[in-house]
């Protein structure tokens, strides 16, 4: 029963693709710049993305992608991160036609993210006990948070080399335009949200050119 259902799904995809002029060797090559920033590191990111997507139907495709970027915070009184990053993995592309060549498009990406660079000026706010008494003269516990920089006893990361790798889930939503022949198009993603292990997040804006092969 399961095999029959799987065969039905495959035949459905093949028939839909054939009806729209998509053959087994049709691929979309997408590339373009991206601009964004990580929340925890307070960095500004600039990079470029390349993906190869295999359309299964006019509405869904699967593919692989890679993005190379450089990040810098430029902080003068906070932690200063400066690193390069590489994200690579697989994606699922969804398309909802709007008419006149325009469509809503979304991607769900399952990636591995590598970050390699330096971190400087790591600050830590350590609690320091101070003498304090209430209105009746009783001693009470009061702490003042003092800044410590590059203190190995604080339990935080010292300045120096920075390296991080994690699974990344990324999703975006945007609008695309295609020529009637589908040979060339553009995609713009104003909503692009990524999350890595540990809860850090990145917001990104990206613009891609699309070229269809076969």
N, C-alpha and C positions, 0 to 999 in steps of 0.2 A: 504494500500500500504506500509506504514511504517512498520507495523507488519510483512508483508511478506518479506520485505527487511532484517529486523532484524533476522528473522528465517533463511533466506538464509545465512547470515553471520555466525550465530552460527553453522549451518550444515556444512559450508565450513571449519570452524576451527576444528570441531569434526572429519571430514573426513581426514583432513591433519594430525591431531594429531594421529589418529588411524593408519594411514598408516606408521607413523614413530615409532610406538611402545609406544606412549604416551597415558596413560590412565587417567581417571578422578582423580585418586589418586597419580599421578606422581608429585613429588616436587623436586626442587633443593635447597639444603642447602649450603649456601656460608658463609665463615668466613675467616678473615685474618687481618694482621696489616695494618696501614696506617700512612703516614708521610707527613706533610705539614706545612702550616703557614698562619696566617691571615695578611692581608696587613696593615690595619689601626692600629691594636694593635702591629704590628711588633713582633709577637710571633711565636715560633716553636711548632708545634702540633704533638703529638704521640698518637695513639689510635688503636682501633680495631673495626671491623664492622661485624655484623651478619645479613644475609637476608635470607628470605624464598621466593622462586620464583616458581610460578605455570606456567610451559610451556603450552601455548595454541596451538602452532604449533612449528616446529623446528626453527622458525625464530622470534618468539615474545613470551614474557611472562610477567606476572604481579606479583607483590609481595609486601611484607612489609620488612622494614629494620630498624635497630637501630645501632648507632655508639656512642661509649663512648671514649672520648679523654681527654688528659690533655695538657694545653698550658702554656708556660712561655716565657717571653721576655729576661730576664737576662740583662736588660739594667743597666748601671751605671750612665749615664748622660742623660737619657730620661725617659719617662713614663714606668714603670715596671709593666706589667700585669702578673698575675699568677692565672689561673682559670681552672676549669674542665668544659667540655661541653658534652651535650647529644643531638643527632639529631635522630629523629624518624619520620616515615611516610611511604609513598607508593612509588613504582617505576614501571617504564615500561622498560623492557629489550628487546633489539633488537640484532639479531645475523645475520651475513652475512658470510656463509661458504666460506673458501678459499681453502680447500682441505687438505688431510692427517691429519685430526683431528683439524686443525687450523681454526679459525674464527675471523673476526672482531666483536667486541661486544661493545655496547653502552647502557647507562642507562640514563633515565630522572627521577629525584627524586624530590618529592614534600614533604618537611619536615618541622618540627618545631624544631628550634635550641634553646637550653637553655645553658647559660654560667653563672657560679657562682664561684666567687673567690675574689681576692683583687687587688687593683691598688695602686701603691706607686709612690711618686715623680712627681706628676702632674705639668707640667710646663706650663707657659703661657707667651707669648711675648706681653707686653702692650706698646702701643705707648706713648712716652713722648715728649712733645713739647720742643724745644730748640731755643735759640736766633740765628737767621740767617738773613742775608741781601744779596741782589743781588749786582751786580757790580755798580749800581747807588746809592746804599745806602738805597734802599727801603726794608722794613721789609717783609719777606716771611715766609710762614708756612713750617716748617721742623720738622720732627718727627724722633726720635731714638727709635728703638724697644728694650726694656729692658726685661730681663727674670725675671719673678716672679714665685716662687714655693709655692704651697699650699696657694694661696691667695684667700680668700673667696670672695673678691670684684671683681675678674676677670671674674666671670660668668662661670667658668669652673668647672669640677668635682674635689673635693678634694680627697686626699688620703684616703683609707679605703676600705670598702666592695664594690665589683663590681658584678652587676647582670644585665643580658641582655637576652631577649628572642625575637624571631622573626621568621617569615616565612622564610624558606630557599629554594631556587631553586638550584638544583645541577645537573650537567650533566658530563658524562665522556666518554672517548673513549679509547679502549684498544684492546688487542689481547688475545684470549683464546685457550686452547688446551684441548681436550677431548679424553678419551679412546674410542675405537670403540663401546664399550658397553654403553658409556655415564655414567658409574658408578662413575668415578672419573675424575677430571679435574683441571686446573689452569687458573686463569685470572690475567692479569697484566694491570694496568691502568696508563700510563705515563701522560695522559691528564685528569685532573679532576678539574673542576672549580665550585665553589659554590658562591652564592651571597645571602646576607641577607638584610633585610630592612635597609635603610640608605646608601646603596651602598658599604658596606664593602665586601671584596672578600677573598676567600681562595683557594689556589692551593694545591693539594694533590696528592701523589703517593700511590697506594695501590696494594696489592697482595692478591688474594683470592684462597682458596682451595674449590672445589665443590664436593659435594656428592649427588648423585641422589637416591631418595627413591622411590621404586616401578617403 
